[in-house]
Structure formats: C-alpha cells, structure tokens
Amino acid sequence: MVKDPVANDILRRLAQFEKVVHDDLADIRDELSAISHTATNSKPPDKKKALSLLTPEDRAKCEEAFRNADIDQSEKVDVMELRKMLEMLHNRRIPDSEFGNMMRDYDTNRDGELDFEEFLVCFAYTDEQKKVHFQQQGHSDLTDQCEVHAAEEQEIERSVKIDGVPMAHVTRYLRKELDETAACLQLPCACAIFIFFMIAVLIHYKFSVLHAVDTAITWDVEQNANFAFSGVLPFQNGRMGHKGIYDVNSIPDFWSWFSVGLAPLFWPGGWGENEVRVNTATECGGAKDALDGWGGWKAAYTTGTINSATIPAPCPEGQDPVQWKQSARNFFGLQAGEASGVEGNYLFFHSIVGGVRLRQERVETVSCSAYDKEIREALHKGKCKEDGHPYSLEPELSLALSMRSQYVNLPGGENVYLLSGWGGDKVREELRKLENKLWFSPRTSKVEITFVTYNAHQDLVTATYIFFFLNIGGHIHKIVEPVSFFMNPYVHWYDYLFDILWFLFIFVLFVEESMEVVKHWCQLGILTGTKEYMDFVNLVDWTAIIYSFVLVAVNALQIGRLKDLADIMKTGKPQQIGTFGNNADRSDFYEQVDVIVYWTLMIRTMLAVYPFIVVSRFFKAFASQPRLAMVTNTLVSAANDIIHFVVVFGTVFTVFVLCAIILWGQELEDFANFARTFHTVFRIMLGDFDWEELREIGRPQAYIWFWSFQWLVVLIMLNMLLAIIMDVYTEVKSHIGRAETLWSQSYEIWQRTLQVWKGHAVSLKRVLQMLDPTDLVEEDNEEEESLPVQIETLVEEHKLSEEQALEILIESAMLHETELAAHSSERKCIARIETKVTQMHGFLERYMHRGSFGGKFSATP
C-alpha cells in the first residue's frame, strides 16, 4: 500500500474515474440498443425540443410550404403531399424506406396525415436539418469561446494596469523571448556556415576530376595488366591475356602479372601500334631476337639460340613507321633525337615520378606452437610464421595503407625501386633477380607496389597503391587504391573567398560565445559561471567552434606538407632516370607522399563529420520554433521508450548475429567476424541479401534463420518501433495547436528590431538588464516575486513607451497563466479528464437523442 496521501488520493480518484467511464459506456450501449429497436419500442419524439431547434426563418419556410401543399385547407397533409413538400424543401429525392420511417415515427395518431406541428417535428429531425443545427451549435460554441477568451484578456489587462506583474514573471518572459530570438537568429548563421563550407569543399576538391583520374588508373590496372596470354610469350605476340590482377593466386602468378601485365603499362617499348602490325613485326624476328627484346636473360644465356624468322628479310613492317609531327612532339615534350614520347608517360596525361617502389612486410619464422608435439613432428617439417595475422580477411583500406614498420625493409625483403626511364628489358631483368632470390616468399605477409604520377593539366598528384596480402590459409587478397590530391588548393580568387567567409562566421561565433563566458565569470565567478553557462546548447556551439579551428589547423599543416613535396619535386628532371638524381631524394619523395596520402584521407573523414556538427546547430535554432522542433521533441519524448525498446531489440538482434556467425562464418567472408556479421545482418534487415549465398550451408538451416528473422525482427519489432515514434509524434503534433509559424516569428523579431532601431521601443535585452542587472540566474528574482512591476515604473524609470510596457506585462502575465496550466497537479489533471468525459457523455446523449428519430445506430459497443 502506498503511504503517500497524495498518491493514495490519486489512485482513489482514478478508480472512481474508471467506474464512471465503465458506467457511461454501459449507458451508451443501452441507448444505442434502444435506438435500434423497431417503432413499437421507440419513444415518441419530443415536440417541445424539436420545435426549439427551428429558427423563425425555418418556421416561416415550413409554414409557406405547408400552406401551398394543403390545397383542401384541411390543415393536414397526406402522404403524397408530405413527400413532395420535404423533397422541395431539401432539394433531393427521399427514398421509400426513409419516408416510411418518418411516417411511422411522426404520425402519432396513425391516420396517414400530419398536421402542422407534426410536420414541424418531422422537418426538424431530418438529416439535413440536424446537420444545420449542429453547424449552428458549433459556430455558437466557438463564438462563446472567443468571447470568453476576450473577456479573460480584458481581465488580465485590467489586473495588469491595477496590480502590475511580479518581477519574476516579467524577467522569466523576457528571458524566454530573448532565448527564442537568439535561437531563431542562429538559423541564418548556421545556414551561412553550412553553405560556405559546402561551396569551399566542392571548389577545393573538384571531386569529378579526382574521380576521373582515380577511375582511369584503377581501370587500367585491373583490366589492362593481364597475363596468361594465348600467344607463347615472348616468341609470339600476346593476343589476349586471360587473367588479371584478381587472378593472382600464387607467387608465380604475381611475377607473371608483374612482368607481363604491369611492366608494359609503366615501361612501354614505344608507341603502341595495331595488332596486325605488331604480329607482322614479331614474325619477322627469330627466337633470339625475341629473347633479347624481352630481356631478363644474360647475353651468354641466349648465345647459340636459333634465330630463324618466319618472314624473311626485308620485313614488310617498319618500312613506313609512325611519323611524329611537331604538334605531337610538342604535346609529349619530345627533345631532338627522341623517336617516341611515351617513355615516362602514363595514360597520355600523366608523368611517372621516380618509378615504382616495392616493399613488403616480412615476418620471422618461429617454432610451431601446435599443442600435440608428436602430431606436429609426424606430419609437419620446417617452421611456422610468427603469430599475429591481421590479413586473414581482406583488410580495410586504413589497415592496408599502414605498414608495420618493424616488418619492413628486413634482410631478404628490402625495399626495391624500379626507376622511371628504364627500358622494359631492364625492368624484367630486375624482376627476374627478385624472383630468383625469393623476394616474395611464404614469410611475406603484405606486398605494396606504389607508383606516383603527376598530371600537369590539373596540377594533380596521384599515388597508386597495389596491395597483395598473403593470409595464413595461403590465399592472396588484392586491393588497388589510387589517391589523388591537388598540389595547390588555392589557385583562383574564389578559392580564398568562401574559406574566408566561412571562417569569419566561425570567428564571430567564437567572439560571441567568449563574451558570454566572460560575462558569466564576471557576474557569478569562474566555477559557478562555467557551471551555469555550460549547458547542452552552448556545448554544441563550442564543439562546432573547436572542430572548425581543428580543421583550419589540420589543413594549414597539410598545405605545408604539399609545399615540402613541391620543393622535393622541383629537384627532379623528366629526362633523369628515376626523376631524381640520388636515392635519398627519391626515398624522401615517397615518404612525403605517404604522409600526404594518409592525411588526405584523414582530412576527408574529418570534413565528412563536420556537416553533422553544423546540423546540430540547426536543431538548436529549430528548438525555438515549435513547428521546426517536432522531430527533436518527438525523439526526446520517445527517448525513454526507445531506449527500453533498443535493449530488447539489441538482445534479439545479437542472438541472430551470433547464430549467423555460427552458420555462415566459415563459408562467407561477410560473416567471418562479429563486426562484419553485425553489418551484414543489418543489411539483411533492410532487404539487401543474396539468398544463393545463404543457402550454401543447407536450405533447412537457412530457411529457419531467415524466416524467423524476417517475422520477428523485420515485420514485428521494426513496426513496433515505428508505432512508438508515430504515437509520440501524434502527441507532440497535437500539443503544437495554433503555434506561430517560422514566418510569423521572424516577422515579429523584425518588427521588434525595427521599432528599436527607430527609437520607438527599448530592446528586451536592455529591459531585462534594467530590471535585473545580474540577469544570468533566473532564481535571483524569485525572492522578489512579491514586488510587482507597474506600467508607470517601466515608463517613467526605464523610458519605455506605455504601449510597449503594457504589452510586456500582459505577455508576462499570460505566460505565467500558461505555465500554471501546463504544470498543474495530478488532481487537476484528473478533474479535467472527468470534466471532459462528462462533456463528451452529454454531447453523445444529446446527439443520440436527436438522431433517434432520423436514423439507425448499431448497438454493438
């Protein structure tokens, strides 16, 4: 038993309220049942009440119609005359069944005729007349409410003029108006910050150009770096390569792909010609010519090789070579004596800088840690790789780009540079050496191939990374990732403009918030002022400010790195083998590129987060406008229910995730660990799944999991979540009522500002400071609640106009009344509920009493 007397009283009143509602529903069912009875059980119509429903105009209209229909002046109308008269008055045809019910209900003496009073009752209870009456009643009720509201306002105005308004109520109203004004004025500022940030990002990054370059390089590496040709290389021209980078599944495949597929792309043997010309030139040479042209063998190895050509000399191909006109020579920058301009050039518009860097993560071999030593010695010879295999699954890009320094550049796995400007034979010779010394061996965990290109047409540098990961199962994962960045983010005047505008708004926000902090410290002290100031709204502002300054600092550092990279690149020469004159500059160049690539991706991630921080300031501005705050208010109101729902939903969802790992973790990569399974199951919940993959473990298991997941999670629990949110949204929307719109609120702020600017009014901030010099803590004025603020005080002492003073005091009093109504006790809430139910019961009683003579109601409760 609850000991609190207030709670006991509430429970008692609720029990009484439940009994009243139960009795009312029973009465309504009885009334509805009685209405549905036949005419023999119906009550006779109440003539007095029926006649009271008619206006004088209705009576005159009925009297004229009755007189015209009563041709024999018997002061009665028969059935036919009555029907014609009603159809004329209502301008519609009356069905036989409806007319029969009328005669049965209103012909009380059953003589088949109606006198004038019976006719008036019949007319009053027709459907059309009842609709007219209800409309009139509604209009009357609305008029009465307006009159009551006007009377209340007049009473408040009279009270304000005589008694004034307590100081606490006035300062509370002023704070409320100032907070709403400040929040509303932040909306344009938030929009400006968001728009200038968006334009600046789009101008600096030019994503369409970056996408074009990255896609071109990715496509070239994936589609054109082929091996496993149908022709016998190097003795025949390779007609078609049947495998690409994603078919590299062994170490020999890697070397075949590199030497046959990738090397011709970066170190071409000259300007490419059509297939017929290349095939003809190949047939004109012999086996020794093919071996020498391919490269990779010492001259002594090819001595004695038969060099018989299929097509004897003179060879028809080569008599009329490609002619390089001056325009083509200028485009490729050909110097005098150079026959072709493709050396050092990649995909027409890119220059290869430095060449290609190869490096790897090479782990040590250790004794195998099998638990049963006898089994290990019986079945395995040799050693095992060091523990720690982060590449069992295809790694994420962030993990791929980061090299574990303790495993890099170790003996046997040294960093290798294949320089730009070399011939294809020299490159293949170096690759043959690496293959011979087992540079890529089972000890290798990751191979990274990096080549950097410069696009002078866009002042763009692209670092292309090609990764091969050898996991513990012997499978090789492959990733191709080009990362492009502009060398100079500020080229045109508008590159500076939008950055400056964005930073100015951030700086103004920083100054305003800093002044507020200083104000709080001066009035309340550092500790109390900080505690009073640092609420959620101000925390959002400072988060945006600090994050913006971090972005500025990070971008400034990135510009410095780009400048350092430019200084290194300026030491290179396009004709120089390897671009740079020494290995130190070349190594510094690659290291600087690696750092810039890392921060390029990091800055892009940080920039992607920033719009969400800016949007949080939008919601701060939305909070001052009830119609804009519906979403946030709905989420806040539903937060408690959503949290409890998430606990249940998370439990059920995690059960299905664990079940999915057990079922598919061994077969499918997307289910191989908890994080990937969680994401995959979430996608299945949204309808993104591949049934053919799921059924690989067996149809029965997949059927059970899939059907139970769809029914329980998708069809039931998600709809429950939607129902929770929609229920709260409906409640929040109903509380808005006739709240002012954004446009009306903006207009009110504008008018108030205009009046202050013209000198016709005093700003509300100034009024608050005059009434309460220490205006930061609302509780300061609670002790002075008994001290009223009079109109004369505001006019004479604070120089407000009488109109503005009266408006402030009236609004303050009305706000206080509204707060009292909103924060009434539980007893008052129950009393209002009982009053509303009583009113509803009376309305239903009147409605059913009127409708009992003109229509049917279902008796079903």
Protein Blocks (a to p, Z undefined) as FASTA:
>chain_A
ZZblklmmmmmmmmmmmmmmmmmmmmmmmmmmmmmpcfklpccddfklmmmmpcfklmmm
mmmmmmmmmmnonopacfklmmmmmmmmnopacdfklmmmmmmmmmmnonopacfklmmm
mmmmgmklmmmmmmmmmmmmmmmmmmmmmmmmmmmmmmmmmnopafklmmmmmmmmmmmm
mmmmmmmmmmmmmmmmmmmmmmmnommlmmmmmmmmmmmmmmmmcghifbdcfkbccfba
cbdfklccbfklmmmmmmmmmmmmmmcgbjcddfklmmmmmmmpcfklmmmmngoiafkl
mgoiacbdfbdcddfbhjlccdddfklmmmnopaehiabfkgopaehlaccehiaadddd
dddddddfbfblmlmmmmpgcddddehifklpacdfklmmpccfklgoiehiaccdddeh
iafklmmmmmmmmmmnomaafklmbdcdddddddfklopacdddddddddfkopacdddd
dddddfblblbfmlmmmmmmmmmmmmmmmmmmmmmmmmmmmmnojklmmmmmmcfklmmm
mmmmmmmmmmmmmmmmmmmmmmmmmmmmmmpcfklghhiabfklmmmmmmmmmmmmmmmm
mmmmmmmmmmmmmmmmmmmmmmmpmklmmmmmmmmmmmmmmmmmmmmmmmmmmmmmmmmm
mmmmmmpmklmpmklmmmmmmmmmnopacfklmmmnopklmmmmmmmmmmmmmmmmmmmm
mmmmmmmmmmmmmmnmmaccfklmmmmmmmmmmmmmnopaccfklmmmmmmmplmbmklm
mmmmmpccdfklmmmmnopafklmmmmmmmmmmmmmmmmmmmccfklmmmmmmmmmmmmm
mmmmmmmmmmmmncccdfbZZ
